[in-house]
Amino acid sequence: MFEAAERLAKRLGRSRSELYTAAICEYLDGHRDAAVTVRLDGIYATAPDESDVDGLLMDLQIRSLAKNAW
């Protein structure tokens, strides 16, 4: 792993330290997104009448999803 990182750093014209810093930043960003997803799943997992989300806001969000091609 160390040698592969060394080769990649050299190919990118970066120091090994810069490469590791960039990799850690990307890893942390990915986990930050996962934490947001977990929190949102917790909000939307409850029954609509038990949710902390305003009913009108939830209706608008649901209607907006129908317009998007998922």
N, C-alpha and C positions, 0 to 999 in steps of 0.2 A: 504494500500500500504506500509506504514511504517513497519507494523508487518511482511508482506511478505518479504520485503527487509531484515529485521532483521533475519528472519529464514534462508533465502538464504545465507546471509553473514556467519552465524554460521555454516551452512552445508558445505560451501566452505572453512571454516577456515580463513576467511578474516574479517577485520574490516568493519563496515558499511561505513566508509569513503572510504576505498579501493573499495568496491563494487560500490558506487556512482561514484567514479572517473572512474572506468572501464566502467560503463554504459554510462557516458557522452562522453568518448572517442569514444566508439562504435557509439553512436548517431551522433557525429560530423563527423566521418569517412563516415558514410552513406550519410550525407548531402554534403560532399566534392565530393563524387562520383556523386551525383545528379547535382551539379553545373557543373562538367565536361561534363556530358551528355547534359545538356542544351546548353552549348557552342558548342559542336560538332553538335548537332541538328541544331543550327543556321548556322554553316558552311555548312553542307551538305544539308540544305533545299533549298538553292539557285540553280538556273539552273547551269549546269556544266560550261557554258561559262561565268557566272557571279561570280563563286566561286573564293576565294583566294587560293584554293588548286591547285597546279600545275597539269596540265592535265595528264602528264605521271604518276605522283604519284597516281592520282585518278584511272587511268586505272589499274595500278598494284594492288591497293587495291581491286578493283571490281573483278579482276581475282582471287585474293587470297581467296575471300569469296566463290567462287564456289567450292574450294577444301575442305572447312570445312563442316562438317556435323552439321547443325544447328538444 
